[in-house]
Amino acid sequence: MILLEPTCGHYSYLVQQALLNEVYDLFQVENKSVREFRKNNLGINETQIQWVQR
């Protein structure tokens, strides 16, 4: 499963196109749902993500 937040960044468009070209099914989900999935299933919180992005 690949989860992409709809942040409207240019990189996400390119990733989506690459996945569609490889015949992956894509579904749009709410940011809140992604955040809850990340926290509850992956054990990653917002603070950890901000640190990685820097």
PyMOL Python script that loads the backbone (N, CA, C, O; Angstrom):
from pymol import cmd

cmd.read_pdbstr("""\
ATOM      1  N   MET A   1       0.851  -1.172   0.000  1.00  0.00           N
ATOM      2  CA  MET A   1       0.000   0.000   0.000  1.00  0.00           C
ATOM      3  C   MET A   1       0.897   1.235   0.000  1.00  0.00           C
ATOM      4  O   MET A   1       1.868   1.311   0.752  1.00  0.00           O
ATOM      5  N   ILE A   2       0.566   2.170  -0.828  1.00  0.00           N
ATOM      6  CA  ILE A   2       1.293   3.434  -0.897  1.00  0.00           C
ATOM      7  C   ILE A   2       0.306   4.543  -0.583  1.00  0.00           C
ATOM      8  O   ILE A   2      -0.732   4.664  -1.234  1.00  0.00           O
ATOM      9  N   LEU A   3       0.632   5.356   0.420  1.00  0.00           N
ATOM     10  CA  LEU A   3      -0.226   6.474   0.788  1.00  0.00           C
ATOM     11  C   LEU A   3       0.456   7.775   0.411  1.00  0.00           C
ATOM     12  O   LEU A   3       1.589   8.030   0.820  1.00  0.00           O
ATOM     13  N   LEU A   4      -0.229   8.598  -0.366  1.00  0.00           N
ATOM     14  CA  LEU A   4       0.271   9.916  -0.739  1.00  0.00           C
ATOM     15  C   LEU A   4      -0.724  10.958  -0.259  1.00  0.00           C
ATOM     16  O   LEU A   4      -1.911  10.890  -0.576  1.00  0.00           O
ATOM     17  N   GLU A   5      -0.237  11.910   0.497  1.00  0.00           N
ATOM     18  CA  GLU A   5      -1.119  12.991   0.927  1.00  0.00           C
ATOM     19  C   GLU A   5      -1.305  13.962  -0.234  1.00  0.00           C
ATOM     20  O   GLU A   5      -0.353  14.246  -0.961  1.00  0.00           O
ATOM     21  N   PRO A   6      -2.516  14.471  -0.414  1.00  0.00           N
ATOM     22  CA  PRO A   6      -2.781  15.401  -1.514  1.00  0.00           C
ATOM     23  C   PRO A   6      -2.266  16.804  -1.203  1.00  0.00           C
ATOM     24  O   PRO A   6      -3.054  17.709  -0.930  1.00  0.00           O
ATOM     25  N   THR A   7      -0.958  16.985  -1.244  1.00  0.00           N
ATOM     26  CA  THR A   7      -0.363  18.274  -0.884  1.00  0.00           C
ATOM     27  C   THR A   7      -0.211  19.209  -2.069  1.00  0.00           C
ATOM     28  O   THR A   7       0.201  20.358  -1.912  1.00  0.00           O
ATOM     29  N   CYS A   8      -0.544  18.716  -3.259  1.00  0.00           N
ATOM     30  CA  CYS A   8      -0.478  19.521  -4.488  1.00  0.00           C
ATOM     31  C   CYS A   8       0.951  19.889  -4.875  1.00  0.00           C
ATOM     32  O   CYS A   8       1.149  20.831  -5.642  1.00  0.00           O
ATOM     33  N   GLY A   9       1.935  19.184  -4.375  1.00  0.00           N
ATOM     34  CA  GLY A   9       3.312  19.444  -4.781  1.00  0.00           C
ATOM     35  C   GLY A   9       3.599  18.836  -6.140  1.00  0.00           C
ATOM     36  O   GLY A   9       2.953  17.867  -6.541  1.00  0.00           O
ATOM     37  N   HIS A  10       4.561  19.397  -6.847  1.00  0.00           N
ATOM     38  CA  HIS A  10       4.924  18.882  -8.171  1.00  0.00           C
ATOM     39  C   HIS A  10       5.418  17.447  -8.091  1.00  0.00           C
ATOM     40  O   HIS A  10       5.148  16.641  -8.981  1.00  0.00           O
ATOM     41  N   TYR A  11       6.146  17.124  -7.016  1.00  0.00           N
ATOM     42  CA  TYR A  11       6.678  15.764  -6.867  1.00  0.00           C
ATOM     43  C   TYR A  11       5.559  14.738  -6.781  1.00  0.00           C
ATOM     44  O   TYR A  11       5.688  13.633  -7.308  1.00  0.00           O
ATOM     45  N   SER A  12       4.461  15.093  -6.121  1.00  0.00           N
ATOM     46  CA  SER A  12       3.378  14.114  -5.971  1.00  0.00           C
ATOM     47  C   SER A  12       2.707  13.834  -7.320  1.00  0.00           C
ATOM     48  O   SER A  12       2.258  12.714  -7.563  1.00  0.00           O
ATOM     49  N   TYR A  13       2.636  14.836  -8.193  1.00  0.00           N
ATOM     50  CA  TYR A  13       2.075  14.617  -9.524  1.00  0.00           C
ATOM     51  C   TYR A  13       2.925  13.617 -10.294  1.00  0.00           C
ATOM     52  O   TYR A  13       2.393  12.705 -10.928  1.00  0.00           O
ATOM     53  N   LEU A  14       4.242  13.784 -10.242  1.00  0.00           N
ATOM     54  CA  LEU A  14       5.143  12.875 -10.949  1.00  0.00           C
ATOM     55  C   LEU A  14       5.058  11.458 -10.398  1.00  0.00           C
ATOM     56  O   LEU A  14       5.074  10.488 -11.155  1.00  0.00           O
ATOM     57  N   VAL A  15       4.968  11.345  -9.077  1.00  0.00           N
ATOM     58  CA  VAL A  15       4.839  10.018  -8.459  1.00  0.00           C
ATOM     59  C   VAL A  15       3.527   9.377  -8.888  1.00  0.00           C
ATOM     60  O   VAL A  15       3.493   8.194  -9.224  1.00  0.00           O
ATOM     61  N   GLN A  16       2.451  10.152  -8.878  1.00  0.00           N
ATOM     62  CA  GLN A  16       1.152   9.620  -9.290  1.00  0.00           C
ATOM     63  C   GLN A  16       1.190   9.144 -10.734  1.00  0.00           C
ATOM     64  O   GLN A  16       0.663   8.076 -11.044  1.00  0.00           O
ATOM     65  N   GLN A  17       1.800   9.915 -11.617  1.00  0.00           N
ATOM     66  CA  GLN A  17       1.880   9.522 -13.021  1.00  0.00           C
ATOM     67  C   GLN A  17       2.693   8.243 -13.196  1.00  0.00           C
ATOM     68  O   GLN A  17       2.328   7.370 -13.985  1.00  0.00           O
ATOM     69  N   ALA A  18       3.790   8.138 -12.461  1.00  0.00           N
ATOM     70  CA  ALA A  18       4.618   6.924 -12.546  1.00  0.00           C
ATOM     71  C   ALA A  18       3.824   5.708 -12.070  1.00  0.00           C
ATOM     72  O   ALA A  18       3.889   4.647 -12.691  1.00  0.00           O
ATOM     73  N   LEU A  19       3.083   5.852 -10.983  1.00  0.00           N
ATOM     74  CA  LEU A  19       2.282   4.743 -10.469  1.00  0.00           C
ATOM     75  C   LEU A  19       1.155   4.369 -11.433  1.00  0.00           C
ATOM     76  O   LEU A  19       0.866   3.188 -11.625  1.00  0.00           O
ATOM     77  N   LEU A  20       0.523   5.368 -12.032  1.00  0.00           N
ATOM     78  CA  LEU A  20      -0.532   5.085 -13.008  1.00  0.00           C
ATOM     79  C   LEU A  20       0.040   4.388 -14.247  1.00  0.00           C
ATOM     80  O   LEU A  20      -0.588   3.489 -14.806  1.00  0.00           O
ATOM     81  N   ASN A  21       1.230   4.810 -14.666  1.00  0.00           N
ATOM     82  CA  ASN A  21       1.873   4.164 -15.822  1.00  0.00           C
ATOM     83  C   ASN A  21       2.194   2.698 -15.550  1.00  0.00           C
ATOM     84  O   ASN A  21       2.252   1.887 -16.475  1.00  0.00           O
ATOM     85  N   GLU A  22       2.402   2.364 -14.282  1.00  0.00           N
ATOM     86  CA  GLU A  22       2.687   0.978 -13.891  1.00  0.00           C
ATOM     87  C   GLU A  22       1.405   0.232 -13.502  1.00  0.00           C
ATOM     88  O   GLU A  22       1.473  -0.872 -12.963  1.00  0.00           O
ATOM     89  N   VAL A  23       0.259   0.820 -13.767  1.00  0.00           N
ATOM     90  CA  VAL A  23      -1.073   0.244 -13.568  1.00  0.00           C
ATOM     91  C   VAL A  23      -1.410   0.004 -12.088  1.00  0.00           C
ATOM     92  O   VAL A  23      -2.047  -0.993 -11.749  1.00  0.00           O
ATOM     93  N   TYR A  24      -0.983   0.913 -11.221  1.00  0.00           N
ATOM     94  CA  TYR A  24      -1.410   0.878  -9.821  1.00  0.00           C
ATOM     95  C   TYR A  24      -2.762   1.580  -9.720  1.00  0.00           C
ATOM     96  O   TYR A  24      -3.034   2.521 -10.465  1.00  0.00           O
ATOM     97  N   ASP A  25      -3.600   1.126  -8.806  1.00  0.00           N
ATOM     98  CA  ASP A  25      -4.840   1.824  -8.506  1.00  0.00           C
ATOM     99  C   ASP A  25      -4.525   2.910  -7.482  1.00  0.00           C
ATOM    100  O   ASP A  25      -3.857   2.649  -6.482  1.00  0.00           O
ATOM    101  N   LEU A  26      -5.000   4.117  -7.729  1.00  0.00           N
ATOM    102  CA  LEU A  26      -4.764   5.227  -6.812  1.00  0.00           C
ATOM    103  C   LEU A  26      -6.085   5.685  -6.215  1.00  0.00           C
ATOM    104  O   LEU A  26      -7.105   5.732  -6.902  1.00  0.00           O
ATOM    105  N   PHE A  27      -6.058   6.019  -4.938  1.00  0.00           N
ATOM    106  CA  PHE A  27      -7.239   6.488  -4.233  1.00  0.00           C
ATOM    107  C   PHE A  27      -6.871   7.751  -3.464  1.00  0.00           C
ATOM    108  O   PHE A  27      -5.811   7.815  -2.842  1.00  0.00           O
ATOM    109  N   GLN A  28      -7.726   8.736  -3.505  1.00  0.00           N
ATOM    110  CA  GLN A  28      -7.494   9.950  -2.741  1.00  0.00           C
ATOM    111  C   GLN A  28      -8.093   9.775  -1.352  1.00  0.00           C
ATOM    112  O   GLN A  28      -9.226   9.317  -1.205  1.00  0.00           O
ATOM    113  N   VAL A  29      -7.326  10.141  -0.343  1.00  0.00           N
ATOM    114  CA  VAL A  29      -7.788  10.025   1.035  1.00  0.00           C
ATOM    115  C   VAL A  29      -7.593  11.358   1.751  1.00  0.00           C
ATOM    116  O   VAL A  29      -6.810  12.202   1.313  1.00  0.00           O
ATOM    117  N   GLU A  30      -8.306  11.535   2.843  1.00  0.00           N
ATOM    118  CA  GLU A  30      -8.177  12.747   3.642  1.00  0.00           C
ATOM    119  C   GLU A  30      -6.835  12.771   4.369  1.00  0.00           C
ATOM    120  O   GLU A  30      -6.314  11.727   4.762  1.00  0.00           O
ATOM    121  N   ASN A  31      -6.282  13.965   4.543  1.00  0.00           N
ATOM    122  CA  ASN A  31      -5.040  14.103   5.298  1.00  0.00           C
ATOM    123  C   ASN A  31      -5.168  13.511   6.697  1.00  0.00           C
ATOM    124  O   ASN A  31      -4.243  12.866   7.190  1.00  0.00           O
ATOM    125  N   LYS A  32      -6.315  13.731   7.336  1.00  0.00           N
ATOM    126  CA  LYS A  32      -6.530  13.227   8.689  1.00  0.00           C
ATOM    127  C   LYS A  32      -6.442  11.703   8.711  1.00  0.00           C
ATOM    128  O   LYS A  32      -5.874  11.124   9.637  1.00  0.00           O
ATOM    129  N   SER A  33      -6.999  11.062   7.702  1.00  0.00           N
ATOM    130  CA  SER A  33      -6.952   9.599   7.636  1.00  0.00           C
ATOM    131  C   SER A  33      -5.517   9.095   7.497  1.00  0.00           C
ATOM    132  O   SER A  33      -5.131   8.110   8.126  1.00  0.00           O
ATOM    133  N   VAL A  34      -4.738   9.779   6.670  1.00  0.00           N
ATOM    134  CA  VAL A  34      -3.335   9.396   6.484  1.00  0.00           C
ATOM    135  C   VAL A  34      -2.569   9.582   7.793  1.00  0.00           C
ATOM    136  O   VAL A  34      -1.783   8.722   8.189  1.00  0.00           O
ATOM    137  N   ARG A  35      -2.807  10.718   8.463  1.00  0.00           N
ATOM    138  CA  ARG A  35      -2.132  11.006   9.743  1.00  0.00           C
ATOM    139  C   ARG A  35      -2.466   9.937  10.776  1.00  0.00           C
ATOM    140  O   ARG A  35      -1.576   9.455  11.477  1.00  0.00           O
ATOM    141  N   GLU A  36      -3.740   9.563  10.876  1.00  0.00           N
ATOM    142  CA  GLU A  36      -4.143   8.539  11.845  1.00  0.00           C
ATOM    143  C   GLU A  36      -3.553   7.175  11.494  1.00  0.00           C
ATOM    144  O   GLU A  36      -3.117   6.443  12.383  1.00  0.00           O
ATOM    145  N   PHE A  37      -3.535   6.829  10.203  1.00  0.00           N
ATOM    146  CA  PHE A  37      -2.940   5.560   9.781  1.00  0.00           C
ATOM    147  C   PHE A  37      -1.461   5.533  10.120  1.00  0.00           C
ATOM    148  O   PHE A  37      -0.953   4.541  10.643  1.00  0.00           O
ATOM    149  N   ARG A  38      -0.769   6.629   9.819  1.00  0.00           N
ATOM    150  CA  ARG A  38       0.670   6.727  10.080  1.00  0.00           C
ATOM    151  C   ARG A  38       0.950   6.573  11.573  1.00  0.00           C
ATOM    152  O   ARG A  38       1.872   5.857  11.964  1.00  0.00           O
ATOM    153  N   LYS A  39       0.168   7.233  12.393  1.00  0.00           N
ATOM    154  CA  LYS A  39       0.365   7.192  13.845  1.00  0.00           C
ATOM    155  C   LYS A  39       0.019   5.812  14.416  1.00  0.00           C
ATOM    156  O   LYS A  39       0.797   5.238  15.179  1.00  0.00           O
ATOM    157  N   ASN A  40      -1.150   5.286  14.043  1.00  0.00           N
ATOM    158  CA  ASN A  40      -1.647   4.049  14.650  1.00  0.00           C
ATOM    159  C   ASN A  40      -1.000   2.786  14.101  1.00  0.00           C
ATOM    160  O   ASN A  40      -0.858   1.805  14.832  1.00  0.00           O
ATOM    161  N   ASN A  41      -0.607   2.786  12.835  1.00  0.00           N
ATOM    162  CA  ASN A  41      -0.090   1.568  12.223  1.00  0.00           C
ATOM    163  C   ASN A  41       1.413   1.571  11.989  1.00  0.00           C
ATOM    164  O   ASN A  41       2.048   0.517  11.976  1.00  0.00           O
ATOM    165  N   LEU A  42       1.982   2.762  11.805  1.00  0.00           N
ATOM    166  CA  LEU A  42       3.413   2.840  11.528  1.00  0.00           C
ATOM    167  C   LEU A  42       4.212   3.408  12.699  1.00  0.00           C
ATOM    168  O   LEU A  42       5.440   3.324  12.719  1.00  0.00           O
ATOM    169  N   GLY A  43       3.511   3.984  13.668  1.00  0.00           N
ATOM    170  CA  GLY A  43       4.192   4.551  14.824  1.00  0.00           C
ATOM    171  C   GLY A  43       4.986   5.809  14.511  1.00  0.00           C
ATOM    172  O   GLY A  43       5.952   6.122  15.207  1.00  0.00           O
ATOM    173  N   ILE A  44       4.593   6.529  13.474  1.00  0.00           N
ATOM    174  CA  ILE A  44       5.283   7.758  13.082  1.00  0.00           C
ATOM    175  C   ILE A  44       4.387   8.936  13.425  1.00  0.00           C
ATOM    176  O   ILE A  44       3.204   8.938  13.085  1.00  0.00           O
ATOM    177  N   ASN A  45       4.947   9.939  14.097  1.00  0.00           N
ATOM    178  CA  ASN A  45       4.145  11.112  14.432  1.00  0.00           C
ATOM    179  C   ASN A  45       4.621  12.328  13.642  1.00  0.00           C
ATOM    180  O   ASN A  45       5.639  12.264  12.953  1.00  0.00           O
ATOM    181  N   GLU A  46       3.893  13.422  13.740  1.00  0.00           N
ATOM    182  CA  GLU A  46       4.192  14.637  12.967  1.00  0.00           C
ATOM    183  C   GLU A  46       5.587  15.172  13.244  1.00  0.00           C
ATOM    184  O   GLU A  46       6.258  15.633  12.320  1.00  0.00           O
ATOM    185  N   THR A  47       6.040  15.125  14.488  1.00  0.00           N
ATOM    186  CA  THR A  47       7.354  15.640  14.849  1.00  0.00           C
ATOM    187  C   THR A  47       8.450  14.882  14.108  1.00  0.00           C
ATOM    188  O   THR A  47       9.403  15.490  13.622  1.00  0.00           O
ATOM    189  N   GLN A  48       8.323  13.582  14.021  1.00  0.00           N
ATOM    190  CA  GLN A  48       9.330  12.780  13.314  1.00  0.00           C
ATOM    191  C   GLN A  48       9.372  13.127  11.838  1.00  0.00           C
ATOM    192  O   GLN A  48      10.453  13.164  11.249  1.00  0.00           O
ATOM    193  N   ILE A  49       8.239  13.380  11.232  1.00  0.00           N
ATOM    194  CA  ILE A  49       8.180  13.701   9.805  1.00  0.00           C
ATOM    195  C   ILE A  49       8.809  15.050   9.546  1.00  0.00           C
ATOM    196  O   ILE A  49       9.561  15.194   8.582  1.00  0.00           O
ATOM    197  N   GLN A  50       8.531  16.040  10.368  1.00  0.00           N
ATOM    198  CA  GLN A  50       9.120  17.374  10.187  1.00  0.00           C
ATOM    199  C   GLN A  50      10.629  17.287  10.303  1.00  0.00           C
ATOM    200  O   GLN A  50      11.338  17.972   9.566  1.00  0.00           O
ATOM    201  N   TRP A  51      11.138  16.466  11.203  1.00  0.00           N
ATOM    202  CA  TRP A  51      12.582  16.317  11.374  1.00  0.00           C
ATOM    203  C   TRP A  51      13.210  15.710  10.124  1.00  0.00           C
ATOM    204  O   TRP A  51      14.281  16.147   9.701  1.00  0.00           O
ATOM    205  N   VAL A  52      12.570  14.724   9.533  1.00  0.00           N
ATOM    206  CA  VAL A  52      13.095  14.061   8.340  1.00  0.00           C
ATOM    207  C   VAL A  52      13.097  15.006   7.158  1.00  0.00           C
ATOM    208  O   VAL A  52      14.011  14.943   6.336  1.00  0.00           O
ATOM    209  N   GLN A  53      12.107  15.883   7.039  1.00  0.00           N
ATOM    210  CA  GLN A  53      12.003  16.789   5.906  1.00  0.00           C
ATOM    211  C   GLN A  53      13.086  17.869   5.920  1.00  0.00           C
ATOM    212  O   GLN A  53      13.393  18.440   4.874  1.00  0.00           O
ATOM    213  N   ARG A  54      13.657  18.154   7.061  1.00  0.00           N
ATOM    214  CA  ARG A  54      14.673  19.218   7.141  1.00  0.00           C
ATOM    215  C   ARG A  54      15.954  18.723   6.665  1.00  0.00           C
ATOM    216  O   ARG A  54      16.936  19.464   6.653  1.00  0.00           O
TER     217      ARG A  54
END
""", "prot")
cmd.dss("prot")
cmd.show_as("cartoon", "prot")
cmd.util.cbc("prot")
cmd.orient("prot")
